[in-house]
Amino acid sequence: MVKPGARVPTSLDVARRAGVSRALVSGVLNDTMSTMRVSPATRQRVLDAAAELGYTPNPVARALRRQRSNVIGFLPRTSRQTPYEHPVPFLLGIHIAREAMKRGYHILEASAAPPSERQSGDVARFLRERRVDGVILDSPQTAIEVAQLVESGFPVIQLIRPQPGPPTTTIVVDPAPGTDAAIAQLVARGHERIAFIGAGGDHPVDRDRLACFHAALARHDIAPDDRLVCLTPDYDIERGRAQTGALLALAQRPTAIFAAGDNLALGVLQALYEAGIRVPDAMSVVSYDDIFAGQLIPPLSSVSQPLEAVASRAIEALITQVEQPDGQFTPRHIALPTGFTARGSVRQVPAERRPT
């Protein structure tokens, strides 16, 4: 018998006590031994170990395991409109579908409507009716929509921009490694007046990108300059274009611009082209995302988000949770590192613009 407050025993505990595999424990206790041979003595050892530990299979979890649909619900981020406007969610959705199919699962995309336009519980009800095995959310906007899914009994994985609070596994991207490499490339070319264009707001993802930018500058003994930091409400082309115009109006212009998103970088290039400023001859530019940065003119040096790895880890984590024999899991926080690709958008600072 399990004492109040004690850790609930699992099938793994029973397997260790009996000296057998977890699969054999599941077969004995769930009466699914048709494809497995086990001696009476071994069977009794498993039953005795389960009794000693006070372990009882979860009937609800067992029923769900036997009725898996091999379908995963996917809720894309609500800002997704077109591939070129929001390339990260577009590409992430493709990777998730491919990774699911590799493992014999299919994706059912639910609703991209903003939470304010959804009826409470509608998405959870929709997914329950279609008997999905679990749910992946790309950058959910509120903790309430995540909590509704968790409370409905779904295994849930949050990606990229997770909401704190609900007990789910989260998979995010660490901006530090790629940002460090980007700033190192600029500093090696003599740049010290490096501008930052990125999203403001309270979300940790946005704060982390700016914090990593400042930390990278500090590692090269470059003091921060608030005049060179431009924060916008979103990562879109027009905002990148407008903020670049503001930077060009400064008495002391930057010699390089770090745009915290490919779309922002595209706006930067448009503004520089209109101003007759050539990249990289008169201005160096680095982007973040590296989705289409290599296809621009000139190809941009860029911090890369490992979206394929995010999708792979998400599918792996969800399937592991779905297939837990005892229905128990421990939420995990997984941070995957960014990379960096140097291209032709960074050049030595012109002699006339070097600090004296």
N, C-alpha and C positions, 0 to 999 in steps of 0.2 A: 504493500500500500504506500502511495506517495504522500509524504508529509506536507501539510499546508505550507506554501511558500517555497517548497523545494523545486528544483528544476524538473520539468516533465521529461521522463525517459523517452528515448527515441528508438527506432528499430536498429540504428547503428549501435546503441548501447547494448541491446539484446545480442546483436551479432558478435560484439566483442566479448561479452560474458560467455556466450556459448562456443566461441571459437570457430564461427562459420561466417559465410558471406552475408552481406545485407540482403542480397537477392534471395538467398535461401530462406532467411527469416521471413521476408515478405511472402514467399511462396507457402511456407508452413502456416503462418498465421492468417493468411487470406484464402487458404484452400485453393491455391492455383498451382498445384504441383504436377499438372498433367504432362509437362515437358521436362520435369526435373525428377531425378531419382534421389531418394533420401532414405537411409536406413531407419528403422524404428527407434534405435538408440539415439541417433542424431536428432530425429524429430522430437523425442522426449526431452533432449537437452535444450532445444530451442524453447519448448513450452515451459520447462522449469525456469530458464533464464528470464523469460517474459514475466512469469509469475513472481519471481523474486524481486524484479525491478518494478513491478506494478505497471507494466506496459500493456496497453490495449490499443489495437489499430483504430484509427479514426474512421468511422463508417462513412462520414460525408466525403472525406478525402478519397477513400477507397472507391466510392461510387463515381466521383468525378474522374478518377484515373481511368476507370473502365469505360467512360463515355467521352473520352477526349475527341475533339473535333479536328485537331491539328490546324486550327485557324486562329490567328492572332489578330486582335483588334489594334488598329493604329490610328491615333488622333494626331494629325499634323498641326503645326502651329497656325494660328488663325490669321497671321499676316501674309501667308502665302497667297500670291495672286498669279504671277507669271514666272517662268524660269529665270528671265534676265533681271527681274525686279528683286527676287528673293532666291538667289541660287543655292544657298545652304539648305533650306528645307526641301527644295526640289530634289537636289542630289541625294540628301539623306534618305528621303522616301524611296528612291530607286535602290539604294544600297540595302535598305531594310528588306525590301521585297526579294531581292536576289539572295540575301543571306538566309532568309526564311525558307526559300525554295530549296536551297542546298541541304537543309536539314529536314525536308519533307513536310514543311508547314507552308500555309498560304496566308496572305495578308488581306484583311477586310478593313478598308478605310472607313472611318465613322463619319465625323462631321468637322468641317473646318470653320463653322460659324463661330463668331465670338461668343464667350460665355453669356454675355448680356442678352444675346438673341436666342439662347437655348432655354427650353423649359427645364426646370430642376429635375434631374434624374432621367431625362430623356435619353441621353447617350448611354448611360448604364443599362437602361431598360432595353434599348436597341441591341446592345452587345449581349445581354443575357438571352434575349430571344433567339439570337443566332449562335448561342452556345460557344462563344469564343473561349479559348483556353487561358488567355491572359491579355494584357493591354500594354502597349508602348505609347508613351506621350512624348511628342517633340515640343519642348519648351511650353509647358502648360502656363496659362495666364493667371490662374488662381489656384490656391490650395484647396478651395472648396470642390472644384471639379475632380481633383486628384483624390480627395477624401471620399467622395461619393463612390468612386470606382473601388477603392480599397474596402469600404464598408459593404459593398456588394459582393465581396468575396473573391474578386479577381486578383491574381498576381499582377503587379504593376511595376513598370520600369519607367523612370523619367530620364529624358535626355537633354543635354546641352545647357538648358536654362531651367533647372528643376525648382519646384516650390518646396520650401522647408516645411516641416511639420509632419505630413503623412508618412507612415513607415514604409518606404519603398526603397528599392535599390536605385541609385542615381549614377549616371555616367556623364561626365563633363570633360571639357578640354582645358588643359593647363597652358595658358598663353606665355608663360615665362621662358621656356627654352627657345622658342622661335623668335620671340621679341628680343631676347638677349643677342641672338645671332644677327638679327636685322640691325640693331643699333651698333653692334660691333663692326659690321660692314660699313655703315655710314661714318663712324668715327675713324676707321682706318683710312677713309678717303678725305679726312680733314674736316668733316662736318661737326659743328658744335651748336649752331642755331637750327635745331631740328623741331619742327612743328608736329603737333598731334591733332588729328581730326577723328573723333569717335563719338559714340553715343553716351549721353549723360544719364541721369536717373539713378534709382536706388538698387537696381538689380546687381547682385554680386558679380555676374559675368562682365558687365560694363565697367564696374569699379576695378575689377582685377586687370582688365586690359590697360587702363590708365595707370594703375599702380605698378604694373610690370614695366611699362614704358618709363616711368619715373625712376624705378629701381635700376633699370638698365643704364639710364643716363648717369645716375649716382656712381655706378661702378666705374665709370670713365671720368669721374670728377667733373661732371657737367652740371651746373646749378640749374634747377627748374626755372622756367620763365612763363608765368601765367599768361602772358600775351600770346604765347605760341601754342596754347592749349585751347582748342575749339570743340565744344561739346554740343551735340545735336540731339533731337528727340528720337532719331531713327537712323538706320544705316541705308540711306537712299541716295540716288545720284544727285538730285537737286540740292540736297543739303551739303554734300561734298563740294559741289560747285560753288555754292554761296559762301561757305566757310573759307574756301581758297581765295575768293575775291577779297574777303576781309583780311586775310594774311598778306595779300599783295598790296593792300593799302597801308601797311605798317611802314613807318620811317625806316626801320631796319627789318627787311624781309628775311624769312628763313632761307637757308640754303638747301634744306631738304624737308620733305613732308612725309610723315608716317600716317597713312590712312588705315583705320582699324576695321576695314571691310572692303572687299573688292568693288562694291557699288559706290562707296565713298571715293575710292581711288579713281573710278571712271569719271565721277564728277570733278575730281581734281584735274585730271587730264583735259577735260573739256574747258575748264576755266583757264588753265595755262595756255592752251591752244589759242583761245580767244584773245588772251593778253599778249600773244606773240612770244611766249617764253618756251624755249625748247627744252625737252627732257631727253637726256640728262645733262645737256651742255650747260644750261643756265639754272636748272633745278633738278635735284634728285628726288625720286618718289619710290616709296615702299608701300606695299599693300598687305592686308591680312585676309586670309581665307584661302587664297591660291586656287580658286576654282576656274576663273577665266583670265587671271592675271598674266599668264604666259602667252595668251592669244592677243593681248593688246599691243598697240604701237606707241612707244617701244614696249617689249615684254618687260613686265615689272618684277623686280625682286619681291618676294612675298613670303609671309608667314603662312604655313599650311596647317589647316585643321584636318585631323585624321578621320574623316567622316566614314570611310569604309570600315575602319577599325571600331569606331563607335557603334556602327550598325551590327558588326559581328559580335561584339561583346554584349550588346543589348539582347540579341536573339539567343545567344548562349546563356546569359543570365536568366532570361525569362523561361526558357525550356527547362533549365535546371530546377527552377522554382516550381514549374508546373509538374515536373516528374518526381518531386520529393515524395518518397513513400509515406512519410508521416505527416505531410502537409505543413511542416514547419520550415522556417527559413530565417536567416539573419540579414537584415537590410545592409547593403554594402554601398560605399561611396567610391567610385572608380574614376580616377583622373588620368586621361591619356595625354601625352606630351605633344605639343606642336612641333613642327619642323620648320626649316627655312630653305628656300631656293634662291640663290643669287642669280640675277639676270642683268640685262643691260640698261637698267633705269637708274643706276647709281654711278656717279663719276666723281673724280677729284674736284674739290671746291676750286673754282676759278681764283687765280692769284689775287685779282682785284677785290674779291669778296672775303678773303681770309681775315680773321681778326688780327689787329695790330697791337 
